[in-house]
Amino acid sequence: MDSQSTKATTYSSTGGAIAVILIITAIFTAVGAALASSISVGLIVGIIVFFFMLAMSIRIINEWNRMAVLRFGQFRGIIGPGIYSIIPFIESTPVTVDLRVISTTFRAEKTLTMDNVPVDVDAILFWKVVNPEHSILNVQSYYDSVQLAAQTAMRDIIGKSNLSNMLAGRDVIGEDIKNLIEDRVENWGIEAISVEIRDVTIPDDLQNAMARVATSEREKMARVTLAESESLAADKMLEASNKYKTDLFAMQLRSLNMMYEISLNGKNLIVFIPTESGGFSIPTPFGLAGLQEMAKKASKPDQQPAKPKKDER
């Protein structure tokens, strides 16, 4: 903060203020003694005037504050922090400047974007005074002026931006607003630190339309993904069917795996149909091969051996 105060004109006339107080005290002491014809009365009047003038002249300034000193309305300098003394009734300190970082909220209502969409935008500006002299002499009320400058700057930036850019790039919009504010408050001894966009509100009907668009896009992506998955699954099933076609053992293992999956919940009943396994203990899948063989045998008529003919006598 001390480095910031060096940019402004400093005021250092504490010794002069004490000298003026002493002179005024001496004058009142002499006048009191002359009127009362008593030195003790004059001393009492002088002591009272001295402490009254001293109380009127003392200024205690906090570490984060600065005060402007005016002498007959003319700017004399900046004081602070610490304890200072000014000339009472001649000098005054009408303005106190806060050097800490200040947060100012501002809002732009029903502002049209470049694509003619009305939006309400809430933002926060973080700023601080870097030159107290300029903030006092170059602007009437630096606090209110900064807020108004921030609001108009945000309206200008919104009018030059699309809605999609505002929703997707809030940091970029905030940086543009900060740069525009800096250009406007540069001569006021104020530095804009950052602008944070808190909220961007759009009309309800537009929100519903955007929500429907987003839902349609996601549904389209889901359908495309499902179709791609089914196509991939179909290709893999064809590949597996070719393997099962050429290798009976692979089909039998797959059948056992399917039966295992069916029996996991313990609520399904599996009935095995005896089939011919060709000498192996593993049954053919669901007895289909056995059933086909049985069907073939059933379709052929039974052939019984011919009985020998009796000799005809």
Secondary structure, DSSP 8 states (H G I E B T S, - for coil): -HHHHTTS-B---HHHHHHHHHHHHHHHHHHHHHHHT-HHHHHHHHHHHHHHHHHHHEEEE-TTEEEEEEETTEEEEEE-SEEEE--TTTEE---EEE-S-EEEEEEEEEEE-TTS-EEEEEEEEEEEES-HHHHHHS-S-HHHHHHHHHHHHHHHHHHTS-HHHHHH-HHHHHHHHHHHHHHHHGGGTEEEEEEEEEEEE--HHHHHHHHHHHHHHHHHHHHHHHHHHHHHHHHHHHHHHHHHHH-HHHHHHHHHHHHHHHTSSS-----------TT-SS--GGGHHHHHHHHHHHHS-------------
